[in-house]
Amino acid sequence: MNPVVSQPGYGTGGVMHSDWQSGVFDCCDDLGICLCGTFFPLCLSCQIASDMNECCLCGASVAMRTLYRTRYGIPGSICSDFLWLGCFPHCTLCQLKRDIEKRKAMNAF
């Protein structure tokens, strides 16, 4: 019997590994997203949830970030997601939206 040593990626049937397309503090990568996340974080949360076909109330949650990370094979843990969102909620939210937009531009979303 062979042990399973890797989990399949989301929707690919194979193993998929990736990384964030921008860092948590790379706000200058997209000033529009940064301003929206700073002044209208609930709107940005709803945009993220809509992009991921989820309920608007889930946009800025640990579960949403964890789901996204898992879907794209981004390393991390629920604990790290919780800490990032707890310590830097606006920056983390903006990172997630920037990543979604970059993956859309690459036709990888």
TAQUIUR-V392677 format. One record per residue. PSI is psi in degrees with one decimal (NA if undefined). Layout:
# TAQUIUR-V392677
((PSI) (PSI))
This chain:
# TAQUIUR-V392677
((129.7) (129.8) (149.8) (123.7) (-5.9) (153.5) (146.2) (150.3) (163.7) (119.9) (5.1) (-21.0) (-7.2) (-177.4) (133.3) (124.1) (143.6) (-172.3) (167.8) (142.8) (-16.9) (159.5) (167.8) (-36.8) (19.7) (50.8) (-28.1) (-10.3) (-31.5) (95.5) (-30.6) (-46.2) (-40.6) (-45.3) (-41.4) (-43.1) (-30.6) (-46.4) (-23.6) (59.3) (-31.2) (-37.4) (-42.2) (-39.0) (-42.8) (-36.2) (-43.2) (-47.4) (-41.8) (-43.2) (-34.7) (9.2) (43.6) (170.9) (140.7) (-30.4) (-11.2) (-2.8) (-43.1) (29.2) (159.9) (-39.7) (-40.0) (-44.2) (-42.1) (-42.6) (-45.5) (-46.7) (-45.5) (-42.7) (-37.4) (11.1) (29.1) (127.5) (151.2) (-171.6) (166.9) (-38.2) (-45.4) (-37.8) (-43.6) (-45.1) (-44.0) (-47.0) (-32.5) (-37.3) (-36.3) (64.0) (-42.5) (-42.6) (-40.5) (-40.2) (-44.7) (-38.1) (-44.1) (-44.7) (-41.1) (-40.9) (-43.7) (-47.1) (-40.1) (-38.6) (-35.8) (-43.4) (-28.4) (3.6) (38.8) (17.7) (NA))
